[in-house]
């Protein structure tokens, strides 16, 4: 079953990314707003219920299916995540926004199921969508964060580090990107990069206790 889903996923990525046409997004409805609020509040049971209902009542709204897939992943329901994700891909328009959403969806799934053999496959699908978006818009910090995370989850730590280093340089206020880069740097045992990232923050008095431990690790001989 998983092998069939993997093949279908790859076909959907190719077909949804191949064309030059860019369709418009549907308007955001009240149910979608409520579902996203529940997801942000980590009330995954409620977000799953709302996204599931919206996926049926709001015809061709792939965003509801993306939200449903993420909710299923957060609830640890991998089969349901796969089904919702495939449906989202089949309903999505050819748009930069869709590439970003589908990429983030698969990277989120890879992160949630990272202990399972399928995690690398999800990360690869996410990276494929995000690369397509990157071609047209390389200045989106969320894109760079998710692309770096997806590469990291694929085991491509060198490439992920490069993307995230550029992102930190361009968006220094995005501490979530910095945190992810530090995680990747530790995985690569790149002490020099950690020193370059954290010593200026230490001098400026902007170093948290957690990051102080990372800096102490980098200074070990």
Backbone as ProteinMPNN parsed JSONL, in Angstrom:
{"seq_chain_A": "XXXXXXXXXXXXXXXXXXXXXXXXXXXXXXXXXXXXXXXXXXXXXXXXXXXXXXXXXXXXXXXXXXXXXXXXXXXXXXXXXXXXXXXXXXXXXXXXXXXXXXXXXXXXXXXXXXXXXXXXXXXXXXXXXXXXXXXXXXXXXXXXXXXXXXXXXXXXXXXXXXXXXXXXXXXXXXXXXXXXXXXXXXXXXXXXXXXXXXXXXXXXXXXXXXXXXXXXXXXXX", "coords_chain_A": {"N_chain_A": [[0.835, -1.206, 0.0], [1.895, 1.264, 0.855], [3.906, 1.545, -1.057], [2.399, 1.937, -3.377], [1.171, 4.369, -2.763], [3.406, 6.011, -2.637], [4.277, 6.021, -5.311], [2.059, 7.214, -6.54], [2.175, 9.711, -5.283], [4.559, 10.792, -6.292], [3.88, 10.996, -8.98], [1.862, 12.901, -8.793], [3.27, 15.138, -7.858], [4.904, 15.634, -10.086], [2.99, 16.156, -12.107], [1.54, 18.312, -11.071], [3.413, 20.267, -10.911], [4.445, 20.704, -13.367], [3.289, 22.346, -15.348], [2.935, 25.645, -16.915], [0.842, 27.215, -16.102], [-0.87, 29.309, -13.758], [-3.154, 29.134, -11.342], [-5.88, 30.853, -9.662], [-6.336, 31.356, -6.112], [-8.979, 30.118, -4.013], [-11.428, 32.097, -2.207], [-11.018, 32.759, 1.336], [-12.906, 31.162, 3.754], [-15.207, 31.335, 6.604], [-15.198, 28.939, 8.062], [-12.723, 27.851, 7.42], [-11.005, 29.722, 8.581], [-11.65, 29.345, 11.296], [-10.845, 26.693, 11.595], [-8.091, 26.89, 11.119], [-7.359, 28.437, 13.307], [-7.852, 26.651, 15.385], [-5.942, 24.737, 14.747], [-3.575, 26.218, 15.076], [-3.744, 26.608, 17.785], [-3.151, 24.144, 18.653], [-5.197, 22.362, 18.984], [-5.866, 19.706, 17.847], [-7.792, 17.744, 17.356], [-10.145, 19.218, 17.028], [-9.413, 20.863, 14.858], [-9.04, 18.917, 12.928], [-11.675, 17.933, 12.662], [-13.018, 20.224, 11.689], [-11.569, 20.897, 9.343], [-11.996, 18.553, 7.918], [-14.768, 18.583, 7.537], [-14.96, 20.949, 6.047], [-13.531, 20.216, 3.781], [-15.317, 18.655, 2.462], [-17.603, 20.248, 2.112], [-16.7, 22.608, 0.909], [-16.12, 22.833, -2.201], [-13.378, 21.702, -4.112], [-11.527, 23.059, -2.601], [-8.451, 22.941, -1.878], [-6.948, 23.77, 0.256], [-8.265, 23.149, 2.619], [-7.938, 20.417, 2.638], [-5.17, 20.265, 2.881], [-4.894, 21.334, 5.465], [-6.322, 19.364, 6.827], [-4.673, 17.143, 6.381], [-2.344, 17.916, 7.783], [-3.396, 18.073, 10.365], [-4.088, 15.392, 10.778], [-1.521, 14.294, 10.733], [-0.414, 15.479, 13.027], [-1.923, 14.22, 14.913], [-0.911, 11.744, 14.758], [-1.8, 9.916, 12.884], [-0.961, 8.181, 10.399], [-1.81, 6.833, 8.003], [-4.182, 8.199, 7.431], [-3.137, 10.738, 7.097], [-1.61, 10.36, 4.739], [-3.663, 9.834, 2.872], [-5.197, 12.231, 2.916], [-3.237, 14.056, 2.139], [-2.583, 13.218, -0.457], [-5.038, 13.71, -1.697], [-5.126, 16.472, -1.412], [-3.008, 17.242, -3.085], [-4.019, 16.45, -5.566], [-6.152, 18.176, -5.888], [-5.072, 20.697, -5.828], [-4.261, 23.928, -7.196], [-2.089, 25.113, -9.867], [-0.002, 26.967, -8.533], [2.142, 29.365, -6.958], [1.609, 29.73, -4.274], [0.239, 27.391, -3.692], [2.293, 25.509, -4.09], [3.94, 26.215, -1.938], [2.274, 25.615, 0.256], [1.728, 22.858, -0.067], [4.312, 21.853, 0.017], [5.079, 22.582, 2.631], [3.218, 21.07, 4.034], [4.005, 18.381, 3.508], [6.578, 18.406, 4.594], [5.973, 18.911, 7.242], [4.657, 16.522, 7.83], [6.811, 14.754, 7.489], [8.429, 15.56, 9.599], [6.815, 14.95, 11.777], [6.562, 12.159, 11.547], [9.163, 11.254, 11.688], [10.586, 9.172, 12.822], [9.897, 6.989, 11.42], [10.121, 4.785, 8.521], [8.993, 6.04, 6.292], [9.418, 8.754, 6.485], [11.554, 10.029, 5.134], [10.662, 9.892, 2.519], [8.366, 11.578, 2.58], [9.622, 13.984, 3.232], [11.164, 14.344, 0.942], [9.178, 14.736, -1.028], [8.086, 17.113, -0.066], [10.295, 18.854, -0.324], [10.57, 18.857, -3.089], [8.258, 20.223, -3.972], [8.752, 22.694, -2.704], [11.134, 23.509, -3.896], [10.229, 24.129, -6.441], [8.706, 26.386, -5.871], [10.737, 27.998, -4.936], [12.177, 28.668, -7.193], [10.709, 30.729, -8.289], [10.332, 32.515, -6.208], [12.572, 33.394, -4.103], [12.793, 34.718, -1.765], [11.191, 34.314, 0.39], [10.788, 33.854, 3.756], [9.503, 31.761, 5.18], [9.382, 29.766, 3.268], [12.145, 29.262, 2.922], [12.796, 28.35, 5.48], [11.218, 25.983, 5.673], [12.212, 24.575, 3.472], [14.897, 24.226, 4.198], [14.495, 22.656, 6.487], [13.236, 20.41, 5.374], [15.305, 19.399, 3.727], [17.169, 18.774, 5.691], [15.766, 16.741, 7.07], [15.799, 14.871, 5.076], [18.349, 14.063, 5.208], [20.189, 15.552, 3.896], [22.229, 17.406, 4.952], [24.272, 19.261, 4.434], [23.38, 20.804, 2.242], [21.022, 21.739, 3.34], [22.045, 23.276, 5.448], [23.327, 25.301, 4.023], [21.15, 26.639, 2.765], [19.732, 27.517, 5.033], [21.63, 29.104, 6.317], [21.863, 31.241, 4.553], [19.27, 32.172, 4.852], [19.171, 32.993, 7.543], [20.982, 35.084, 7.432], [19.595, 36.891, 5.819], [17.216, 37.241, 7.141], [17.455, 38.104, 10.032], [15.885, 38.389, 12.319], [14.25, 36.23, 12.515], [14.054, 33.949, 14.657], [13.325, 31.308, 14.784], [14.328, 30.205, 12.471], [17.041, 30.498, 12.934], [17.299, 28.816, 15.16], [16.757, 26.331, 13.967], [18.908, 26.193, 12.175], [21.023, 26.013, 13.986], [20.473, 23.513, 15.046], [20.915, 21.908, 12.797], [23.598, 22.509, 12.381], [24.786, 21.387, 14.643], [24.22, 18.715, 14.137], [25.883, 18.321, 11.989], [28.218, 18.694, 13.222], [29.427, 21.174, 13.096], [31.237, 23.264, 14.444], [32.454, 25.705, 14.036], [30.58, 27.217, 12.608], [28.544, 27.445, 14.511], [29.853, 29.004, 16.444], [30.2, 31.357, 14.959], [27.57, 32.143, 14.686], [26.576, 32.452, 17.302], [28.378, 33.769, 19.049], [28.395, 36.618, 18.516], [25.822, 37.227, 19.49], [26.125, 36.559, 22.126], [27.941, 38.51, 22.997], [26.309, 40.699, 22.729], [24.538, 40.307, 24.712], [22.303, 38.727, 24.213], [21.798, 36.044, 24.46], [20.201, 33.046, 25.056], [19.715, 30.686, 27.781], [19.569, 28.121, 26.78], [20.807, 28.345, 24.269], [23.283, 29.083, 25.163], [24.316, 26.712, 26.133], [24.655, 25.364, 23.732], [26.594, 26.964, 22.576], [28.673, 26.569, 24.399], [29.186, 23.892, 23.849], [30.239, 24.168, 21.262], [32.633, 25.369, 21.813], [34.145, 23.474, 22.997], [37.03, 21.429, 22.939]], "CA_chain_A": [[0.0, 0.0, 0.0], [2.778, 2.431, 0.925], [4.591, 1.666, -2.339], [1.441, 2.524, -4.318], [1.005, 5.771, -2.393], [4.632, 6.719, -3.007], [4.253, 6.219, -6.757], [1.028, 8.215, -6.821], [2.663, 11.006, -4.818], [5.551, 11.283, -7.241], [3.167, 11.401, -10.189], [1.151, 14.14, -8.505], [4.255, 16.218, -7.829], [5.322, 15.938, -11.452], [1.906, 16.74, -12.892], [1.11, 19.597, -10.528], [4.486, 21.259, -11.002], [5.025, 20.761, -14.702], [2.699, 23.315, -16.26], [3.24, 27.053, -16.697], [-0.364, 27.928, -15.728], [-0.993, 29.587, -12.333], [-4.553, 29.379, -11.041], [-6.16, 31.681, -8.501], [-6.773, 30.708, -4.887], [-10.348, 30.387, -3.611], [-11.525, 32.962, -1.028], [-10.957, 32.107, 2.64], [-14.199, 31.197, 4.418], [-15.231, 31.373, 8.07], [-14.826, 27.628, 8.596], [-11.276, 27.701, 7.264], [-10.383, 30.554, 9.612], [-11.833, 28.669, 12.581], [-10.019, 25.48, 11.591], [-6.694, 27.299, 11.262], [-7.186, 28.88, 14.684], [-7.757, 25.441, 16.19], [-4.643, 24.123, 14.455], [-2.553, 27.048, 15.712], [-3.862, 26.399, 19.229], [-2.816, 22.734, 18.86], [-6.405, 21.582, 19.237], [-5.834, 18.976, 16.587], [-9.055, 17.043, 17.143], [-11.098, 20.19, 16.488], [-8.985, 21.271, 13.515], [-9.325, 17.777, 12.041], [-13.116, 17.906, 12.41], [-13.402, 21.376, 10.863], [-10.978, 20.757, 8.01], [-12.657, 17.429, 7.267], [-16.077, 19.075, 7.105], [-14.743, 21.926, 4.993], [-13.055, 19.543, 2.571], [-16.502, 18.11, 1.79], [-18.58, 21.295, 1.771], [-16.095, 23.639, 0.072], [-15.649, 22.076, -3.359], [-12.081, 22.005, -4.732], [-10.664, 23.875, -1.737], [-7.35, 22.071, -1.452], [-6.384, 24.241, 1.522], [-8.907, 22.384, 3.679], [-7.294, 19.095, 2.626], [-3.837, 20.465, 3.463], [-5.088, 21.441, 6.91], [-6.719, 18.046, 7.319], [-3.476, 16.289, 6.387], [-1.479, 18.342, 8.89], [-4.07, 17.669, 11.599], [-3.918, 13.939, 10.904], [-0.125, 14.043, 11.095], [-0.224, 15.872, 14.417], [-2.598, 13.211, 15.724], [-0.182, 10.492, 14.604], [-2.571, 9.017, 12.024], [-0.189, 8.268, 9.166], [-2.6, 6.447, 6.836], [-5.103, 9.299, 7.147], [-2.301, 11.814, 6.563], [-1.296, 10.035, 3.347], [-4.857, 9.971, 2.046], [-5.547, 13.646, 2.806], [-2.176, 14.726, 1.398], [-2.759, 12.883, -1.87], [-6.219, 14.435, -2.166], [-4.74, 17.883, -1.519], [-2.19, 17.392, -4.294], [-4.845, 16.298, -6.763], [-7.08, 19.31, -5.987], [-4.361, 21.977, -5.757], [-3.974, 24.637, -8.457], [-0.673, 25.348, -10.166], [0.281, 28.311, -8.047], [3.254, 29.438, -6.015], [1.058, 29.538, -2.936], [-0.044, 25.962, -3.536], [3.572, 24.828, -3.903], [4.384, 26.474, -0.57], [1.419, 24.894, 1.203], [1.931, 21.414, -0.214], [5.651, 21.561, 0.52], [5.05, 22.658, 4.102], [2.419, 19.924, 4.5], [4.797, 17.152, 3.498], [7.682, 18.548, 5.55], [5.366, 18.718, 8.562], [4.465, 15.086, 7.983], [8.127, 14.132, 7.674], [8.889, 15.876, 10.954], [5.984, 14.214, 12.74], [6.803, 10.717, 11.421], [10.58, 11.135, 11.372], [11.122, 7.908, 13.31], [9.388, 5.916, 10.563], [10.819, 4.725, 7.226], [8.351, 6.898, 5.287], [9.72, 10.171, 6.723], [12.406, 10.535, 4.063], [9.817, 10.063, 1.333], [7.573, 12.793, 2.76], [10.533, 15.13, 3.144], [11.529, 14.509, -0.46], [8.052, 15.347, -1.732], [8.008, 18.501, 0.366], [11.399, 19.599, -0.92], [10.285, 19.011, -4.523], [7.316, 21.344, -4.115], [9.379, 23.943, -2.263], [12.109, 23.918, -4.913], [9.473, 24.77, -7.513], [8.378, 27.73, -5.409], [11.998, 28.723, -4.769], [12.563, 29.179, -8.506], [9.967, 31.953, -8.553], [10.361, 33.431, -5.064], [13.62, 32.928, -3.185], [12.899, 35.678, -0.663], [10.156, 34.002, 1.377], [11.464, 33.211, 4.893], [8.859, 30.491, 5.519], [9.848, 28.815, 2.267], [13.53, 28.902, 3.223], [12.77, 27.546, 6.702], [10.698, 24.644, 5.384], [13.137, 23.909, 2.555], [16.038, 23.782, 4.998], [14.053, 21.56, 7.348], [13.029, 19.239, 4.544], [16.617, 18.864, 3.343], [17.735, 18.185, 6.906], [15.073, 15.488, 7.33], [16.229, 13.939, 4.035], [19.744, 13.727, 5.44], [21.04, 16.434, 3.081], [22.515, 18.454, 5.923], [25.12, 20.311, 3.852], [22.524, 21.69, 1.45], [20.122, 22.396, 4.278], [22.808, 24.291, 6.165], [23.561, 26.418, 3.107], [19.885, 27.37, 2.623], [19.385, 28.154, 6.308], [22.613, 30.162, 6.577], [21.422, 32.379, 3.753], [18.026, 32.681, 5.423], [19.503, 33.715, 8.783], [21.626, 36.337, 7.032], [18.609, 37.797, 5.233], [16.113, 37.457, 8.079], [18.073, 37.879, 11.347], [14.895, 38.405, 13.398], [13.538, 34.952, 12.536], [14.796, 33.093, 15.573], [13.021, 29.907, 14.504], [15.283, 29.763, 11.446], [18.332, 30.379, 13.615], [17.251, 27.603, 15.975], [16.872, 25.181, 13.07], [20.28, 26.16, 11.672], [21.866, 25.499, 15.067], [20.224, 22.071, 15.108], [21.612, 21.307, 11.658], [25.034, 22.674, 12.61], [25.201, 20.375, 15.618], [24.173, 17.421, 13.455], [27.066, 18.28, 11.121], [29.365, 18.988, 14.096], [30.039, 22.384, 12.541], [31.452, 24.15, 15.591], [32.808, 27.047, 13.546], [29.343, 27.923, 12.273], [27.865, 27.771, 15.769], [30.574, 30.137, 17.033], [29.902, 32.553, 14.168], [26.182, 32.515, 14.909], [26.197, 32.739, 18.687], [29.27, 34.673, 19.783], [27.892, 38.002, 18.487], [24.66, 37.335, 20.363], [26.63, 36.531, 23.501], [28.507, 39.828, 23.283], [25.21, 41.658, 22.796], [23.668, 39.938, 25.824], [21.055, 38.196, 23.669], [21.948, 34.596, 24.382], [19.382, 32.314, 26.023], [20.437, 29.62, 28.48], [19.633, 26.969, 25.871], [21.842, 28.602, 23.265], [24.572, 29.113, 25.849], [24.783, 25.327, 26.154], [25.123, 25.053, 22.375], [27.858, 27.685, 22.399], [29.672, 25.855, 25.208], [29.552, 22.691, 23.081], [31.085, 24.568, 20.134], [33.941, 25.782, 22.317], [34.876, 22.307, 23.484], [38.097, 20.978, 22.048]], "C_chain_A": [[0.869, 1.255, 0.0], [3.484, 2.642, -0.401], [3.677, 2.312, -3.375], [1.282, 4.004, -4.043], [2.229, 6.595, -2.773], [4.641, 7.009, -4.503], [3.241, 7.285, -7.134], [1.485, 9.603, -6.413], [3.641, 11.605, -5.805], [4.891, 11.738, -8.539], [2.444, 12.716, -9.982], [2.095, 15.321, -8.445], [4.63, 16.626, -9.237], [4.222, 16.651, -12.227], [1.527, 18.113, -12.387], [2.164, 20.673, -10.703], [4.927, 21.514, -12.441], [4.528, 21.928, -15.541], [3.044, 24.744, -15.921], [2.047, 27.843, -16.179], [-0.411, 28.122, -14.212], [-2.431, 30.005, -12.037], [-4.703, 30.234, -9.789], [-6.58, 30.822, -7.309], [-8.238, 31.061, -4.614], [-10.361, 31.311, -2.392], [-11.496, 32.145, 0.263], [-12.301, 32.273, 3.331], [-14.071, 31.149, 5.927], [-14.795, 30.043, 8.67], [-13.324, 27.405, 8.504], [-10.529, 28.513, 8.315], [-10.472, 29.876, 10.971], [-10.944, 27.431, 12.687], [-8.545, 25.826, 11.782], [-6.399, 27.779, 12.675], [-7.05, 27.678, 15.619], [-6.414, 24.746, 15.995], [-3.523, 24.892, 15.136], [-2.558, 26.869, 17.225], [-3.539, 24.962, 19.631], [-3.993, 21.92, 19.357], [-6.651, 20.754, 17.975], [-7.117, 18.195, 16.31], [-10.094, 17.979, 16.527], [-10.707, 20.616, 15.081], [-9.251, 20.158, 12.518], [-10.809, 17.735, 11.686], [-13.529, 19.025, 11.458], [-12.838, 21.278, 9.447], [-11.665, 19.632, 7.232], [-14.027, 17.844, 6.732], [-15.933, 20.047, 5.943], [-14.287, 21.299, 3.688], [-14.217, 18.965, 1.773], [-17.411, 19.22, 1.287], [-18.02, 22.364, 0.852], [-15.397, 22.963, -1.11], [-14.316, 22.61, -3.884], [-11.21, 22.931, -3.893], [-9.56, 22.995, -1.168], [-6.774, 22.495, -0.115], [-6.994, 23.498, 2.707], [-8.289, 20.983, 3.774], [-5.876, 19.166, 3.18], [-3.944, 20.537, 4.975], [-5.485, 20.12, 7.533], [-5.514, 17.123, 7.411], [-2.557, 16.637, 7.556], [-2.085, 17.925, 10.226], [-3.913, 16.174, 11.839], [-2.489, 13.591, 11.307], [0.115, 14.356, 12.566], [-0.89, 14.902, 15.376], [-1.946, 11.841, 15.593], [-0.87, 9.472, 13.719], [-1.965, 9.026, 10.616], [-1.004, 7.888, 7.931], [-3.555, 7.564, 6.434], [-4.347, 10.503, 6.594], [-2.002, 11.57, 5.088], [-2.491, 10.281, 2.438], [-5.219, 11.443, 1.831], [-4.512, 14.4, 1.969], [-2.303, 14.452, -0.103], [-3.96, 13.616, -2.465], [-5.901, 15.917, -2.353], [-3.933, 18.126, -2.788], [-3.037, 17.335, -5.557], [-5.779, 17.487, -6.969], [-6.364, 20.65, -6.112], [-4.19, 22.617, -7.126], [-2.475, 24.698, -8.691], [-0.351, 26.78, -9.768], [1.451, 28.262, -7.079], [2.77, 29.177, -4.599], [0.762, 28.071, -2.676], [1.242, 25.175, -3.331], [4.064, 24.991, -2.472], [3.588, 25.65, 0.436], [1.651, 23.389, 1.136], [3.314, 21.009, 0.29], [5.694, 21.56, 2.036], [4.283, 21.489, 4.698], [3.261, 18.655, 4.572], [5.984, 17.237, 4.461], [7.167, 18.372, 6.971], [5.132, 17.238, 8.836], [5.773, 14.351, 8.223], [8.647, 14.363, 9.081], [8.116, 15.061, 11.981], [6.3, 12.726, 12.725], [8.282, 10.416, 11.179], [11.203, 9.833, 11.858], [10.705, 6.728, 12.428], [10.086, 5.932, 9.207], [10.257, 5.681, 6.178], [8.748, 8.364, 5.401], [10.563, 10.772, 5.598], [11.636, 10.766, 2.782], [8.992, 11.339, 1.433], [8.451, 14.036, 2.622], [10.92, 15.397, 1.696], [10.427, 15.144, -1.281], [7.928, 16.825, -1.36], [9.078, 19.36, -0.277], [11.149, 19.834, -2.406], [9.318, 20.167, -4.76], [7.986, 22.672, -3.779], [10.44, 24.425, -3.244], [11.397, 24.627, -6.072], [9.101, 26.2, -7.127], [9.632, 28.598, -5.325], [12.457, 29.343, -6.09], [11.934, 30.546, -8.764], [10.039, 32.973, -7.423], [11.342, 32.898, -4.025], [13.742, 33.808, -1.949], [11.859, 35.443, 0.429], [10.795, 33.27, 2.556], [10.838, 31.88, 5.3], [9.269, 29.398, 4.539], [11.256, 28.33, 2.61], [13.607, 28.028, 4.474], [12.334, 26.118, 6.391], [11.602, 23.874, 4.428], [14.361, 23.404, 3.31], [15.685, 22.613, 5.889], [13.851, 20.289, 6.548], [14.33, 18.588, 4.113], [17.288, 18.176, 4.518], [17.1, 16.825, 7.19], [15.379, 14.435, 6.272], [17.646, 13.446, 4.269], [20.708, 14.559, 4.634], [21.42, 17.649, 3.926], [23.382, 19.575, 5.355], [24.274, 21.316, 3.076], [21.546, 22.448, 2.348], [20.807, 23.505, 5.037], [23.033, 25.518, 5.301], [22.302, 27.282, 2.962], [19.581, 28.154, 3.889], [20.364, 29.264, 6.671], [22.252, 31.422, 5.797], [20.172, 33.013, 4.354], [18.284, 33.489, 6.688], [20.14, 35.06, 8.456], [20.608, 37.36, 6.537], [17.485, 38.151, 6.201], [16.598, 37.217, 9.516], [17.084, 37.858, 12.514], [14.091, 37.105, 13.489], [14.322, 33.946, 13.363], [14.487, 31.617, 15.362], [13.958, 29.352, 13.432], [16.665, 29.582, 12.059], [18.383, 29.105, 14.448], [17.422, 26.358, 15.114], [18.292, 25.064, 12.532], [21.237, 25.637, 12.73], [21.702, 23.986, 15.21], [20.98, 21.348, 13.994], [23.124, 21.387, 11.857], [25.548, 21.643, 13.609], [25.203, 18.986, 14.99], [25.394, 17.233, 12.557], [28.362, 18.45, 11.911], [30.169, 20.172, 13.556], [30.19, 23.424, 13.66], [31.768, 25.581, 15.143], [31.558, 27.859, 13.222], [28.597, 28.328, 13.539], [28.525, 28.971, 16.439], [30.233, 31.436, 16.299], [28.484, 33.051, 14.418], [25.929, 33.05, 16.31], [27.129, 33.693, 19.436], [28.843, 36.136, 19.687], [26.684, 38.213, 19.389], [25.087, 37.321, 21.833], [27.177, 37.902, 23.896], [27.426, 40.884, 23.444], [24.248, 41.364, 23.942], [22.335, 39.372, 25.386], [21.079, 36.678, 23.555], [21.113, 33.926, 25.477], [20.228, 31.226, 26.692], [20.58, 28.384, 27.599], [20.732, 27.153, 24.84], [23.218, 28.712, 23.897], [25.166, 27.712, 25.913], [25.321, 24.91, 24.785], [26.462, 25.728, 22.117], [28.975, 27.018, 23.196], [30.134, 24.588, 24.496], [30.518, 23.061, 21.955], [32.495, 24.928, 20.575], [34.748, 24.612, 22.874], [35.927, 21.889, 22.463], [38.118, 19.459, 21.953]], "O_chain_A": [[0.618, 2.193, -0.756], [3.651, 3.781, -0.838], [4.127, 3.143, -4.165], [1.26, 4.813, -4.971], [2.1, 7.748, -3.185], [4.975, 8.118, -4.919], [3.528, 8.16, -7.951], [1.215, 10.574, -7.119], [3.563, 12.793, -6.121], [5.292, 12.742, -9.128], [2.408, 13.558, -10.879], [1.761, 16.401, -8.931], [4.674, 17.814, -9.557], [4.483, 17.633, -12.922], [1.221, 18.999, -13.185], [1.851, 21.862, -10.65], [5.698, 22.438, -12.7], [5.275, 22.449, -16.369], [3.405, 25.045, -14.784], [2.193, 29.018, -15.843], [-0.042, 27.221, -13.459], [-2.87, 31.087, -12.428], [-3.79, 30.332, -8.969], [-7.104, 29.72, -7.468], [-8.688, 32.16, -4.939], [-9.404, 31.312, -1.618], [-11.9, 30.982, 0.28], [-12.787, 33.394, 3.482], [-12.983, 30.952, 6.468], [-14.095, 30.022, 9.682], [-12.721, 26.831, 9.411], [-9.537, 28.048, 8.876], [-9.492, 29.834, 11.714], [-10.365, 27.158, 13.739], [-7.831, 25.142, 12.516], [-5.303, 27.551, 13.188], [-6.228, 27.689, 16.536], [-5.823, 24.234, 16.945], [-2.617, 24.289, 15.712], [-1.516, 26.964, 17.873], [-3.64, 24.602, 20.804], [-3.825, 20.922, 20.058], [-7.52, 21.063, 17.159], [-7.489, 18.007, 15.152], [-10.831, 17.59, 15.622], [-11.564, 20.72, 14.204], [-9.647, 20.424, 11.382], [-11.16, 17.522, 10.525], [-14.302, 18.798, 10.528], [-13.54, 21.542, 8.471], [-11.887, 19.75, 6.027], [-14.396, 17.497, 5.611], [-16.687, 19.982, 4.972], [-14.618, 21.793, 2.61], [-14.121, 18.803, 0.557], [-17.931, 19.148, 0.174], [-18.77, 22.973, 0.089], [-14.232, 22.574, -1.02], [-14.149, 23.815, -4.075], [-10.262, 23.525, -4.407], [-9.717, 22.383, -0.111], [-6.174, 21.679, 0.584], [-6.306, 23.244, 3.696], [-8.14, 20.437, 4.868], [-5.425, 18.247, 3.864], [-3.183, 19.884, 5.689], [-5.044, 19.786, 8.633], [-5.347, 16.406, 8.398], [-2.052, 15.745, 8.238], [-1.369, 17.475, 11.12], [-3.64, 15.739, 12.958], [-2.27, 12.698, 12.126], [0.772, 13.588, 13.27], [-0.468, 14.774, 16.525], [-2.374, 10.883, 16.237], [-0.56, 8.283, 13.792], [-2.401, 9.784, 9.75], [-0.898, 8.558, 6.905], [-3.724, 7.848, 5.248], [-4.853, 11.209, 5.722], [-2.131, 12.484, 4.273], [-2.353, 10.865, 1.363], [-5.511, 11.858, 0.709], [-4.867, 15.28, 1.184], [-2.146, 15.361, -0.919], [-3.906, 14.087, -3.601], [-6.342, 16.542, -3.318], [-4.156, 19.115, -3.487], [-2.801, 18.083, -6.506], [-6.161, 17.78, -8.102], [-6.992, 21.647, -6.469], [-3.993, 21.913, -8.117], [-1.687, 24.369, -7.805], [-0.426, 27.694, -10.59], [1.713, 27.233, -6.458], [3.433, 28.492, -3.82], [1.002, 27.564, -1.58], [1.289, 24.273, -2.495], [4.545, 24.037, -1.86], [4.155, 25.059, 1.355], [1.757, 22.725, 2.167], [3.474, 19.958, 0.911], [6.266, 20.662, 2.654], [4.657, 20.973, 5.751], [3.233, 17.939, 5.573], [6.351, 16.236, 5.076], [7.831, 17.761, 7.808], [5.378, 16.758, 9.943], [5.844, 13.443, 9.051], [9.236, 13.467, 9.687], [8.693, 14.546, 12.939], [6.306, 12.089, 13.778], [8.612, 9.424, 10.53], [12.251, 9.43, 11.352], [11.12, 5.595, 12.67], [10.589, 6.972, 8.784], [10.979, 6.088, 5.267], [8.448, 9.148, 4.501], [10.311, 11.896, 5.163], [11.911, 11.711, 2.043], [8.923, 12.105, 0.472], [8.068, 15.013, 1.977], [10.995, 16.55, 1.273], [10.693, 15.991, -2.133], [7.695, 17.676, -2.219], [8.799, 20.472, -0.726], [11.481, 20.899, -2.927], [9.536, 20.994, -5.646], [7.805, 23.66, -4.49], [10.625, 25.631, -3.405], [11.908, 25.607, -6.614], [9.171, 27.112, -7.951], [9.586, 29.794, -5.612], [13.055, 30.419, -6.1], [12.55, 31.414, -9.382], [9.832, 34.165, -7.65], [10.995, 32.068, -3.185], [14.685, 33.663, -1.171], [11.673, 36.293, 1.299], [11.302, 32.162, 2.376], [11.548, 30.966, 5.718], [9.479, 28.249, 4.929], [11.527, 27.13, 2.59], [14.387, 27.077, 4.524], [12.993, 25.16, 6.793], [11.745, 22.657, 4.554], [14.811, 22.281, 3.085], [16.474, 21.68, 6.039], [14.247, 19.208, 6.985], [14.45, 17.363, 4.131], [17.903, 17.121, 4.362], [17.801, 15.866, 7.513], [15.238, 13.239, 6.53], [18.099, 12.515, 3.603], [21.915, 14.317, 4.667], [20.99, 18.77, 3.654], [23.235, 20.728, 5.761], [24.432, 22.527, 3.232], [21.28, 23.633, 2.145], [20.221, 24.566, 5.252], [22.943, 26.647, 5.783], [22.377, 28.509, 3.028], [19.212, 29.326, 3.823], [19.968, 30.262, 7.273], [22.33, 32.532, 6.323], [20.03, 34.236, 4.367], [17.687, 34.547, 6.885], [19.871, 36.058, 9.124], [20.742, 38.554, 6.803], [16.878, 39.218, 6.101], [16.2, 36.238, 10.148], [17.414, 37.358, 13.589], [13.335, 36.909, 14.441], [15.145, 33.194, 12.841], [15.296, 30.76, 15.719], [14.337, 28.181, 13.472], [17.375, 28.628, 11.74], [19.389, 28.395, 14.445], [18.147, 25.435, 15.486], [18.829, 23.96, 12.439], [22.166, 24.895, 12.411], [22.67, 23.268, 15.462], [21.602, 20.31, 14.221], [23.846, 20.442, 11.538], [26.632, 21.089, 13.43], [26.083, 18.173, 15.275], [25.879, 16.115, 12.387], [29.457, 18.364, 11.357], [31.4, 20.173, 13.557], [29.375, 24.337, 13.794], [31.385, 26.545, 15.806], [31.489, 29.049, 13.528], [28.077, 29.44, 13.624], [27.837, 29.857, 16.946], [30.008, 32.474, 16.921], [28.23, 34.254, 14.365], [25.157, 33.992, 16.488], [26.692, 34.361, 20.373], [28.919, 36.848, 20.689], [26.544, 39.277, 19.992], [24.482, 37.988, 22.672], [26.909, 38.394, 24.992], [27.591, 41.845, 24.196], [23.263, 42.077, 24.13], [21.338, 39.511, 26.095], [20.458, 36.102, 22.662], [21.291, 34.199, 26.664], [21.316, 30.894, 26.222], [21.591, 27.684, 27.662], [21.499, 26.229, 24.568], [24.222, 28.458, 23.231], [26.376, 27.539, 25.766], [26.317, 24.194, 24.693], [27.357, 25.137, 21.513], [30.103, 26.914, 22.714], [31.316, 24.245, 24.528], [31.498, 22.355, 21.718], [33.443, 24.807, 19.799], [35.928, 24.772, 23.187], [35.71, 21.997, 21.256], [38.953, 18.896, 21.245]]}, "name": "protein", "num_of_chains": 1, "seq": "XXXXXXXXXXXXXXXXXXXXXXXXXXXXXXXXXXXXXXXXXXXXXXXXXXXXXXXXXXXXXXXXXXXXXXXXXXXXXXXXXXXXXXXXXXXXXXXXXXXXXXXXXXXXXXXXXXXXXXXXXXXXXXXXXXXXXXXXXXXXXXXXXXXXXXXXXXXXXXXXXXXXXXXXXXXXXXXXXXXXXXXXXXXXXXXXXXXXXXXXXXXXXXXXXXXXXXXXXXXXX"}
